[in-house]
């Protein structure tokens, strides 16, 4: 495991970090997003979708009520899941969430991943977003060691631009 922390003082920086990560992840990657309400998880996902080359990342909406959105049109499809309203693993099976986690042709981003239990171990990257003040965010990236080197280089280059 490898951990890196970054400071974002704007929505644009948060989106740039997300985009740099997305540009380097392979199909089948699982990304978990932790953070309180309003921490910037959906903003991060918009930047992530932009990093995949999607024509309109503003299209991203919080999937709290729909649970799952799929976005096509970029380098890879993106499954965006919000598990805030999911209570247990049986609910995930009924809603078809487990199938999205096994999608090897897309990248899957999950907000509120706590309900996944042991399935969280499949994650290539976990991102924790912590609000600081009105616009600041501390972003903590936890990578599986096998993925860390190239991904960290991309995130650092995003901060330089």
C-alpha positions in Angstrom: 0.0 0.0 0.0 1.2 3.5 -0.8 -0.4 6.7 0.6 -0.1 10.2 -0.8 -1.8 13.4 0.4 -2.5 16.5 -1.7 -4.0 19.9 -1.0 -6.6 21.4 -3.2 -7.6 25.0 -2.8 -10.2 25.0 -5.7 -12.7 22.9 -7.6 -10.3 23.1 -10.6 -7.4 21.6 -8.7 -9.6 18.8 -7.3 -10.8 18.0 -10.9 -7.3 18.1 -12.2 -6.1 15.6 -9.7 -9.1 13.3 -10.5 -8.4 13.7 -14.2 -4.8 12.8 -13.9 -5.7 9.7 -12.0 -8.4 8.7 -14.6 -6.0 9.2 -17.5 -3.7 6.5 -16.1 -6.1 3.8 -14.8 -6.7 0.6 -16.7 -10.1 -0.9 -17.5 -11.5 -2.9 -14.6 -10.2 -0.5 -11.9 -12.2 0.2 -8.8 -11.9 3.6 -7.2 -13.5 4.3 -3.8 -14.4 7.8 -2.7 -14.8 8.6 1.0 -15.9 11.9 2.5 -18.7 13.6 4.3 -21.7 15.2 2.5 -20.4 18.1 0.4 -16.8 16.9 0.6 -16.5 17.0 -3.2 -17.0 13.3 -4.3 -19.2 14.2 -7.2 -16.9 17.1 -8.2 -14.0 14.6 -8.1 -16.0 12.3 -10.4 -16.6 15.1 -12.9 -12.9 15.6 -13.1 -12.4 11.9 -13.4 -14.8 11.7 -16.3 -13.0 14.6 -18.0 -9.7 12.7 -17.5 -11.3 9.8 -19.4 -12.0 12.2 -22.3 -15.7 12.3 -21.9 -17.2 15.1 -24.1 -19.3 16.6 -21.3 -18.1 15.9 -17.7 -20.7 18.4 -16.4 -23.2 15.7 -17.2 -22.2 13.9 -13.9 -24.8 14.1 -11.3 -24.8 12.6 -7.8 -26.4 9.1 -8.2 -27.8 9.1 -4.7 -31.3 8.4 -5.8 -30.5 6.4 -9.0 -27.6 4.6 -7.3 -25.8 4.0 -10.6 -25.0 6.0 -13.7 -22.9 4.8 -16.6 -21.1 7.3 -18.8 -19.9 6.3 -22.3 -17.9 8.4 -24.8 -14.4 8.6 -23.3 -11.4 6.4 -23.3 -13.3 3.9 -21.2 -16.8 3.8 -19.8 -17.4 4.9 -16.2 -19.7 3.3 -13.7 -20.5 5.9 -11.0 -22.2 4.3 -7.9 -23.5 6.0 -4.8 -24.1 3.5 -2.0 -25.4 6.0 0.6 -28.9 4.5 0.5 -27.7 0.8 0.4 -28.1 -1.0 3.7 -26.4 -4.4 3.1 -25.0 -6.8 0.6 -28.3 -8.3 -0.3 -29.5 -4.8 -1.3 -26.4 -4.6 -3.5 -27.4 -7.8 -5.3 -31.0 -6.8 -5.8 -29.8 -3.4 -7.3 -27.2 -5.0 -9.6 -24.4 -3.2 -7.9 -22.2 -6.3 -7.7 -22.2 -6.7 -11.4 -20.9 -3.1 -11.8 -18.0 -3.9 -9.5 -17.1 -6.8 -11.8 -17.2 -4.7 -15.0 -13.8 -5.3 -16.6 -14.4 -3.1 -19.6 -15.0 0.1 -17.5 -13.7 1.9 -14.5 -16.0 2.0 -11.5 -16.1 4.9 -9.0 -18.0 4.3 -5.8 -19.2 7.0 -3.4 -20.0 5.9 0.2 -18.2 2.5 -0.2 -18.4 1.4 3.5 -21.3 -1.0 2.8 -19.1 -3.0 0.4 -17.4 -4.7 3.4 -14.7 -7.1 2.2 -15.4 -6.1 -1.5 -13.4 -2.9 -0.7 -10.3 -4.9 -0.9 -10.7 -5.0 -4.7 -10.0 -1.3 -4.9 -7.0 -0.1 -6.8 -7.3 3.4 -5.3 -9.1 4.8 -2.4 -9.5 8.6 -2.2 -10.5 10.4 1.0 -11.8 14.0 0.6 -11.8 16.2 3.7 -13.2 19.7 3.4 -11.1 22.5 5.0 -12.8 25.9 5.0 -15.1 26.8 2.2 -13.1 25.7 -0.8 -10.1 23.7 0.5 -9.8 20.0 0.4 -7.3 17.5 1.7 -7.2 14.5 -0.7 -5.6 11.3 0.6 -4.9 8.7 -2.1 -4.3 5.1 -0.9 -2.9 3.0 -3.8 -2.4 -0.7 -4.1 1.4 -0.8 -4.3 1.4 -2.3 -7.8 -0.3 0.8 -9.1 1.3 3.5 -7.1 4.4 4.6 -9.1 2.8 5.7 -12.4 -0.3 7.1 -10.7 1.7 9.3 -8.3 3.7 10.7 -11.1 0.5 11.7 -12.9 -1.0 13.3 -9.9 2.2 15.3 -9.2 2.3 16.5 -12.8 -1.4 17.7 -12.5 -0.4 19.9 -9.6 2.4 21.5 -11.6 0.0 22.7 -14.3 
